[in-house]
């Protein structure tokens, strides 16, 4: 088991025994629930034990109280901003036999593709033409997709200029690497490094990962330590809900987050919350062993928001429009839009998407449609990358976020990036209602300095 040093003593990254004890906790009585939610409204987070109490609640009225408190916390910290990005798959070759993944090595029905430089440029241009500025770069796990491949891909994507539009930030979701490899990646200008544990249950992990480098549970579990030792300020974690009991996974994510905070002085920048969806040639994905209902899913996202109020929560297009709309209110702060999960998917016809994809999608809207619907819901689509460009990352970001100071940067920058999108990509209808929303938010801003920054940014587009 990978270990950490806490006050001179070895301790596991994940304390499974404590988690099992917390899961068995009884639901809080009404007075206790009010006490926990009052603490959450102070925007200082909750303990893992308090989170476990909330996860045990089934009474609909009590669950609604949790959701509404999460909505309050989300609004207080993030306001109406919602960061948008697109995944870009560089290749689907893979040495791992993961029974829930369409890219698994034993799937002979999938067409294997590795994008060359020209194809990466074409994919990037297709995303830029839609209006994307933030990209999540992904690939399967094989020696071919090592640090040299990724460095070349980063350089290629950043170099693309589509009529003045460029990708401003590339986050990376690839296989675990060594400390030295992470030091190299740091020089390539990556934003957040993300790696899912998939499931924190060691026995189930072994059951689902039959062979390949990913079969090593401990090596994957300790990847965030190597990334942070290698100089990566922002890391992202996640599990694939449906592989193991959902309460266990939520508490394990929280335990891992606190471990990173204790050891490195900063927890994860983001948490991703995908639910297992059908995938071609993936037996476990097509017979989900531990399904998570919609009600349970809303609750777990809300509890994550209350427990780690300053950690971003990412939602993919695996979820339907209705679920995404709900979770935008209850805790999600970043979302993919107009996604394709196959290499070359943006510059090809979408008809073969399921045949060659890693998993199936539920939200097939274009970026323009997502942006329009978000505006209708009162949310501001943000393409901002200001914190990365100004070095507000890792612990420095949290030092601004926790006192509430980050909002004075995020609102003006987010609105400016949205106005830029409206000018370059929106039709007349979206442009009209988009600028109306910007005007409303500017009028609601109480601080003169922030309002002036909004005015300067938007008028300068």
C-alpha positions as CSV (number, residue, x, y, z in Angstrom):
1,X,0.0,0.0,0.0
2,X,1.3,3.5,-0.9
3,X,2.0,5.5,2.2
4,X,2.4,9.1,3.4
5,X,4.3,10.7,6.1
6,X,2.1,12.4,8.7
7,X,3.8,13.7,11.9
8,X,6.5,11.2,11.3
9,X,4.3,8.1,11.0
10,X,3.3,6.0,8.0
11,X,-0.4,6.1,7.2
12,X,-2.3,4.7,4.2
13,X,-3.5,7.1,1.5
14,X,-6.9,5.6,1.9
15,X,-8.0,4.3,5.3
16,X,-10.5,1.7,4.2
17,X,-11.4,0.6,7.7
18,X,-12.4,4.1,8.8
19,X,-14.4,4.5,5.6
20,X,-16.3,1.2,6.2
21,X,-17.1,2.5,9.7
22,X,-18.4,5.8,8.4
23,X,-20.6,4.1,5.8
24,X,-22.4,2.4,8.6
25,X,-23.2,5.6,10.4
26,X,-26.9,6.4,11.0
27,X,-28.6,9.3,9.3
28,X,-28.6,12.5,11.4
29,X,-31.7,13.5,13.2
30,X,-33.3,16.8,12.2
31,X,-31.4,19.0,14.6
32,X,-28.1,17.4,13.7
33,X,-28.8,17.9,10.0
34,X,-29.5,21.6,10.6
35,X,-26.2,21.8,12.4
36,X,-24.2,20.3,9.6
37,X,-25.9,22.4,6.9
38,X,-25.4,25.5,9.0
39,X,-21.7,24.7,9.1
40,X,-21.6,24.1,5.4
41,X,-23.1,27.5,4.7
42,X,-20.0,29.1,6.4
43,X,-18.1,27.9,3.3
44,X,-15.4,26.2,5.3
45,X,-16.2,22.6,4.3
46,X,-17.2,19.5,6.3
47,X,-15.4,16.6,7.8
48,X,-15.5,13.2,6.2
49,X,-17.7,12.0,9.1
50,X,-20.2,14.8,8.5
51,X,-20.2,14.0,4.8
52,X,-20.9,10.4,5.6
53,X,-23.9,11.5,7.7
54,X,-25.3,13.4,4.8
55,X,-24.8,10.5,2.4
56,X,-26.9,8.3,4.6
57,X,-30.0,10.5,4.3
58,X,-32.9,9.2,2.3
59,X,-35.8,11.3,3.5
60,X,-36.8,13.5,0.4
61,X,-37.3,16.7,2.4
62,X,-33.9,16.3,4.1
63,X,-32.2,15.5,0.7
64,X,-33.8,18.7,-0.7
65,X,-32.4,20.7,2.2
66,X,-28.9,19.3,1.3
67,X,-29.4,20.2,-2.4
68,X,-30.5,23.7,-1.6
69,X,-27.6,24.3,0.7
70,X,-25.2,23.0,-2.0
71,X,-26.9,25.5,-4.4
72,X,-26.2,28.3,-2.0
73,X,-22.5,27.3,-1.5
74,X,-22.1,26.9,-5.3
75,X,-23.5,30.4,-5.9
76,X,-21.5,32.0,-3.1
77,X,-18.2,30.7,-4.4
78,X,-18.6,30.3,-8.1
79,X,-21.5,32.6,-8.9
80,X,-23.1,31.9,-12.2
81,X,-19.9,31.0,-14.0
82,X,-19.6,27.6,-15.7
83,X,-16.2,26.7,-17.3
84,X,-16.5,24.9,-20.6
85,X,-14.0,22.6,-22.3
86,X,-13.7,19.8,-24.9
87,X,-11.9,16.5,-24.7
88,X,-9.5,15.7,-27.5
89,X,-8.5,12.1,-27.9
90,X,-5.0,11.7,-29.4
91,X,-5.1,7.9,-29.6
92,X,-7.1,4.8,-28.5
93,X,-4.4,2.1,-28.5
94,X,-4.2,0.6,-25.0
95,X,-2.2,-2.1,-23.3
96,X,-4.7,-2.5,-20.4
97,X,-7.5,-5.0,-20.1
98,X,-10.1,-3.0,-18.2
99,X,-13.5,-4.6,-18.5
100,X,-15.5,-1.4,-18.4
101,X,-13.7,0.4,-21.2
102,X,-14.2,0.4,-24.9
103,X,-10.5,1.0,-25.5
104,X,-9.5,-2.2,-23.6
105,X,-6.7,-4.3,-25.3
106,X,-9.0,-7.3,-25.8
107,X,-11.6,-5.4,-27.8
108,X,-11.0,-6.5,-31.4
109,X,-14.0,-4.7,-32.8
110,X,-12.6,-1.2,-32.3
111,X,-10.6,0.6,-34.9
112,X,-7.3,1.6,-33.4
113,X,-6.1,5.1,-34.2
114,X,-3.2,7.3,-33.2
115,X,-3.4,10.9,-34.5
116,X,-0.4,12.3,-36.3
117,X,0.6,15.9,-36.2
118,X,-1.6,16.9,-39.2
119,X,-4.6,15.1,-37.7
120,X,-4.0,16.8,-34.3
121,X,-3.9,20.1,-36.0
122,X,-7.2,19.3,-37.8
123,X,-8.9,18.3,-34.6
124,X,-7.7,21.5,-32.9
125,X,-8.9,23.7,-35.8
126,X,-12.3,22.0,-35.6
127,X,-12.5,22.8,-31.9
128,X,-11.4,26.4,-32.4
129,X,-14.0,26.9,-35.1
130,X,-16.6,26.0,-32.5
131,X,-15.3,28.5,-30.0
132,X,-13.4,26.2,-27.6
133,X,-10.3,27.6,-25.9
134,X,-9.7,24.9,-23.2
135,X,-8.9,21.3,-24.2
136,X,-8.5,18.1,-22.2
137,X,-6.0,15.9,-24.0
138,X,-6.5,12.2,-23.5
139,X,-5.0,8.9,-24.8
140,X,-4.9,5.2,-24.0
141,X,-2.1,3.7,-22.0
142,X,0.7,2.2,-24.0
143,X,4.4,2.9,-24.4
144,X,3.7,4.8,-27.6
145,X,1.8,7.5,-25.6
146,X,4.7,8.4,-23.3
147,X,6.1,11.7,-22.3
148,X,7.7,12.4,-25.7
149,X,4.5,11.8,-27.5
150,X,2.6,14.1,-25.1
151,X,5.1,16.9,-25.4
152,X,4.9,16.8,-29.2
153,X,1.1,16.8,-28.9
154,X,1.1,19.8,-26.6
155,X,3.4,21.7,-28.9
156,X,1.3,20.9,-31.9
157,X,-2.0,21.9,-30.3
158,X,-0.7,25.2,-28.8
159,X,0.8,26.2,-32.2
160,X,-2.5,26.0,-34.2
161,X,-3.8,29.5,-35.1
162,X,-7.3,29.5,-36.6
163,X,-7.9,33.0,-37.8
164,X,-6.4,34.4,-34.6
165,X,-8.0,31.9,-32.3
166,X,-5.8,29.6,-30.3
167,X,-6.1,27.0,-27.5
168,X,-5.1,28.8,-24.3
169,X,-5.0,25.9,-21.9
170,X,-4.5,22.1,-22.3
171,X,-5.2,19.9,-19.4
172,X,-4.0,16.3,-19.5
173,X,-5.7,13.0,-18.7
174,X,-3.2,10.2,-19.4
175,X,-1.6,7.3,-17.7
176,X,0.5,7.6,-14.6
177,X,4.1,8.7,-15.1
178,X,7.3,9.1,-13.2
179,X,8.4,12.2,-11.3
180,X,10.9,13.0,-14.0
181,X,8.3,12.7,-16.7
182,X,6.0,15.1,-14.8
183,X,8.9,17.5,-14.6
184,X,9.2,17.3,-18.3
185,X,5.4,17.8,-18.8
186,X,5.5,20.9,-16.6
187,X,7.8,22.6,-19.2
188,X,5.2,21.8,-21.9
189,X,2.7,24.1,-20.4
190,X,0.0,21.7,-19.1
191,X,-2.7,23.0,-16.8
192,X,-4.3,20.3,-14.6
193,X,-3.1,16.7,-14.7
194,X,-6.0,14.3,-14.2
195,X,-6.0,10.6,-13.4
196,X,-9.0,8.6,-12.3
197,X,-8.5,5.8,-9.7
198,X,-11.6,4.4,-11.3
199,X,-12.5,2.6,-8.0
200,X,-10.8,2.8,-4.7
201,X,-11.9,-0.7,-3.6
202,X,-8.7,-2.8,-4.0
203,X,-10.6,-6.1,-4.5
204,X,-13.0,-4.8,-7.1
205,X,-10.1,-2.9,-8.8
206,X,-8.3,-6.2,-9.2
207,X,-11.5,-7.8,-10.6
208,X,-11.9,-5.1,-13.3
209,X,-8.3,-4.7,-14.3
210,X,-7.1,-8.0,-15.6
211,X,-3.8,-7.1,-17.1
212,X,-1.6,-4.2,-18.3
213,X,0.2,-1.5,-16.3
214,X,-3.1,-0.2,-15.0
215,X,-3.6,-3.5,-13.0
216,X,-1.1,-2.0,-10.4
217,X,-3.5,-0.4,-7.9
218,X,-0.8,1.2,-5.7
219,X,1.1,2.7,-8.6
220,X,-2.0,4.4,-9.8
221,X,-3.1,5.5,-6.3
222,X,0.3,7.2,-5.7
223,X,0.3,9.1,-9.1
224,X,-0.8,12.4,-7.6
225,X,2.2,12.4,-5.2
226,X,4.6,11.9,-8.2
227,X,2.8,14.6,-10.2
228,X,3.0,17.1,-7.3
229,X,6.6,16.2,-6.6
230,X,7.3,16.8,-10.3
231,X,6.0,20.3,-10.0
232,X,2.4,19.9,-11.3
233,X,0.5,22.5,-9.2
234,X,-3.1,21.4,-10.1
235,X,-4.2,17.8,-10.1
236,X,-7.6,16.3,-10.8
237,X,-9.0,13.1,-9.5
238,X,-12.1,11.0,-10.0
239,X,-13.8,7.6,-9.9
240,X,-16.1,5.9,-12.3
241,X,-19.3,5.6,-10.4
242,X,-21.0,2.2,-10.9
243,X,-17.9,0.1,-10.4
244,X,-18.2,0.0,-6.5
245,X,-20.8,1.1,-3.9
246,X,-21.2,4.8,-4.4
247,X,-20.9,6.0,-0.8
248,X,-17.6,4.1,-0.4
249,X,-16.3,5.9,-3.5
250,X,-17.3,9.3,-2.4
251,X,-15.7,8.9,1.0
252,X,-12.5,7.5,-0.6
253,X,-12.3,10.5,-2.9
254,X,-12.6,12.8,0.2
255,X,-10.0,10.8,2.1
256,X,-7.6,11.0,-0.9
257,X,-8.3,14.8,-1.1
258,X,-7.5,15.4,2.5
259,X,-4.3,13.3,2.2
260,X,-3.0,15.5,-0.6
261,X,-3.9,18.6,1.4
262,X,-2.0,17.3,4.4
263,X,1.1,16.2,2.5
264,X,1.3,18.9,-0.2
265,X,-0.5,21.8,1.4
266,X,-3.2,21.7,-1.4
267,X,-5.8,19.2,-2.3
268,X,-7.0,18.4,-5.8
269,X,-8.0,21.3,-8.1
270,X,-10.9,19.3,-9.5
271,X,-12.9,16.1,-8.9
272,X,-14.6,14.3,-11.8
273,X,-17.9,12.4,-11.3
274,X,-18.6,10.3,-14.3
275,X,-21.2,7.5,-14.1
276,X,-20.4,4.2,-15.9
277,X,-22.2,4.2,-19.3
278,X,-22.4,1.5,-22.1
279,X,-19.4,1.1,-24.2
280,X,-18.7,-1.1,-27.2
281,X,-16.9,-4.3,-26.3
282,X,-16.9,-3.6,-22.6
283,X,-18.8,-6.3,-20.6
284,X,-18.9,-4.5,-17.2
285,X,-20.1,-1.2,-18.8
286,X,-23.0,-3.1,-20.4
287,X,-24.0,-4.7,-17.1
288,X,-23.2,-2.1,-14.5
289,X,-22.4,-3.9,-11.1
290,X,-23.3,-1.0,-8.7
291,X,-25.7,1.4,-10.5
292,X,-26.1,4.9,-9.1
293,X,-29.6,6.3,-9.4
294,X,-30.3,9.9,-10.4
295,X,-31.3,10.8,-6.9
296,X,-28.2,9.3,-5.4
297,X,-26.1,11.1,-8.1
298,X,-27.5,14.5,-7.2
299,X,-26.9,13.8,-3.5
300,X,-23.3,12.8,-3.9
301,X,-22.5,15.8,-6.0
302,X,-24.1,18.1,-3.5
303,X,-22.2,16.5,-0.6
304,X,-18.9,16.8,-2.5
305,X,-19.7,20.5,-3.0
306,X,-20.5,21.0,0.7
307,X,-17.4,19.1,1.9
308,X,-14.8,20.6,-0.5
309,X,-16.4,23.9,-1.4
310,X,-13.3,25.3,-3.3
311,X,-12.6,22.2,-5.3
312,X,-13.9,22.2,-8.9
313,X,-16.4,19.5,-9.9
314,X,-16.4,18.4,-13.5
315,X,-19.3,16.8,-15.3
316,X,-19.1,15.2,-18.8
317,X,-21.5,14.7,-21.6
318,X,-22.2,11.2,-20.3
319,X,-25.1,12.8,-18.5
320,X,-28.3,14.1,-20.1
321,X,-29.1,17.8,-20.5
322,X,-31.6,17.6,-17.6
323,X,-29.1,16.1,-15.2
324,X,-26.4,18.5,-16.3
325,X,-28.8,21.5,-15.7
326,X,-29.6,20.1,-12.2
327,X,-26.0,19.6,-11.2
328,X,-24.9,23.0,-12.6
329,X,-27.0,24.4,-9.7
330,X,-26.0,21.9,-7.1
331,X,-22.2,21.9,-7.4
332,X,-20.7,21.3,-10.8
333,X,-18.4,24.1,-11.9
334,X,-16.9,22.8,-15.1
335,X,-18.4,20.8,-18.0
336,X,-17.5,19.4,-21.3
337,X,-19.6,20.5,-24.3
338,X,-19.9,19.2,-27.9
339,X,-17.8,16.3,-27.0
340,X,-16.4,13.4,-29.1
341,X,-14.8,10.4,-27.4
342,X,-13.0,8.9,-30.4
343,X,-9.7,10.1,-32.0
344,X,-10.5,12.2,-35.0
345,X,-14.1,12.7,-33.9
346,X,-14.3,16.4,-34.4
347,X,-13.0,16.4,-38.0
348,X,-14.9,13.3,-39.1
349,X,-18.5,12.5,-39.5
350,X,-20.1,11.7,-36.1
351,X,-21.9,8.5,-37.4
352,X,-19.2,6.1,-36.2
353,X,-19.0,7.7,-32.8
354,X,-20.3,4.8,-30.8
355,X,-18.4,2.1,-32.8
356,X,-15.0,3.6,-32.1
357,X,-15.7,5.6,-28.8
358,X,-14.5,4.9,-25.3
359,X,-18.1,5.2,-24.0
360,X,-21.5,6.4,-25.0
361,X,-22.8,10.0,-24.5
362,X,-26.2,11.3,-23.4
363,X,-25.7,15.0,-24.3
364,X,-25.2,15.4,-28.0
365,X,-25.7,19.2,-28.2
366,X,-23.2,21.4,-30.0
367,X,-21.2,23.9,-28.1
368,X,-23.4,26.7,-29.4
369,X,-26.5,24.9,-28.2
370,X,-25.0,24.2,-24.7
371,X,-24.0,27.9,-24.4
372,X,-27.5,29.1,-25.5
373,X,-29.2,26.8,-23.0
374,X,-26.9,27.8,-20.2
375,X,-27.7,31.5,-20.8
376,X,-31.4,30.6,-20.7
377,X,-30.7,29.0,-17.3
378,X,-28.9,32.1,-16.0
379,X,-25.4,30.7,-16.2
380,X,-22.4,32.4,-17.7
381,X,-20.3,30.1,-20.0
382,X,-16.7,30.8,-19.3
383,X,-13.7,30.1,-21.4
384,X,-11.3,31.9,-19.1
385,X,-7.8,30.7,-18.5
386,X,-6.6,33.7,-16.6
387,X,-5.5,31.9,-13.4
388,X,-3.2,29.6,-15.4
389,X,-1.7,32.4,-17.4
390,X,-1.1,34.5,-14.3
391,X,0.2,31.7,-12.1
392,X,-2.8,31.5,-9.8
393,X,-2.5,27.7,-9.4
394,X,-2.2,25.1,-6.6
395,X,-1.9,26.5,-3.1
396,X,-1.7,30.1,-4.5
397,X,-5.2,29.6,-6.0
398,X,-6.6,28.3,-2.8
399,X,-5.1,31.2,-0.8
400,X,-7.2,33.5,-2.9
401,X,-10.3,31.2,-3.1
402,X,-10.8,30.4,0.5
403,X,-11.1,34.1,1.7
404,X,-13.4,34.8,-1.3
405,X,-10.9,36.9,-3.1
406,X,-10.8,34.9,-6.3
407,X,-14.3,36.1,-7.3
408,X,-12.9,39.5,-8.0
409,X,-10.8,37.9,-10.8
410,X,-13.2,35.2,-12.0
411,X,-16.3,37.2,-12.7
412,X,-14.7,39.9,-14.9
413,X,-12.5,37.4,-16.7
414,X,-15.3,35.0,-17.2
415,X,-17.6,37.6,-18.6
416,X,-14.9,38.9,-20.9
417,X,-14.2,35.5,-22.3
418,X,-18.0,35.0,-22.8
419,X,-18.3,38.3,-24.6
420,X,-15.4,37.2,-26.8
421,X,-17.3,34.1,-27.7
422,X,-20.5,36.1,-28.4
423,X,-18.6,38.3,-30.9
424,X,-16.8,35.6,-32.7
425,X,-19.2,32.6,-32.7
426,X,-22.8,33.5,-31.6
427,X,-25.8,34.1,-33.8
428,X,-27.9,37.2,-33.4
429,X,-30.3,35.5,-30.9
430,X,-27.6,34.2,-28.6
431,X,-25.6,37.4,-28.8
432,X,-28.7,39.5,-27.8
433,X,-29.5,37.4,-24.7
434,X,-25.9,36.8,-23.9
435,X,-25.2,40.5,-23.6
436,X,-28.4,41.0,-21.6
437,X,-27.1,38.5,-19.1
438,X,-23.7,40.3,-18.9
439,X,-25.5,43.5,-18.3
440,X,-27.6,42.0,-15.5
441,X,-24.6,40.6,-13.7
442,X,-22.7,43.8,-14.1
443,X,-25.6,45.7,-12.5
444,X,-25.7,43.2,-9.7
445,X,-22.0,43.6,-8.9
446,X,-21.6,45.7,-5.7
447,X,-17.9,46.3,-5.8
448,X,-16.9,49.3,-7.9
449,X,-13.5,47.9,-8.8
450,X,-15.0,44.6,-10.0
451,X,-17.7,46.4,-12.0
452,X,-15.1,48.6,-13.6
453,X,-13.0,45.5,-14.6
454,X,-16.1,44.0,-16.2
455,X,-16.8,47.1,-18.2
456,X,-13.2,47.4,-19.3
457,X,-12.9,43.8,-20.3
458,X,-16.2,43.5,-22.2
459,X,-15.9,46.9,-24.0
460,X,-12.4,46.0,-25.0
461,X,-13.5,42.9,-27.1
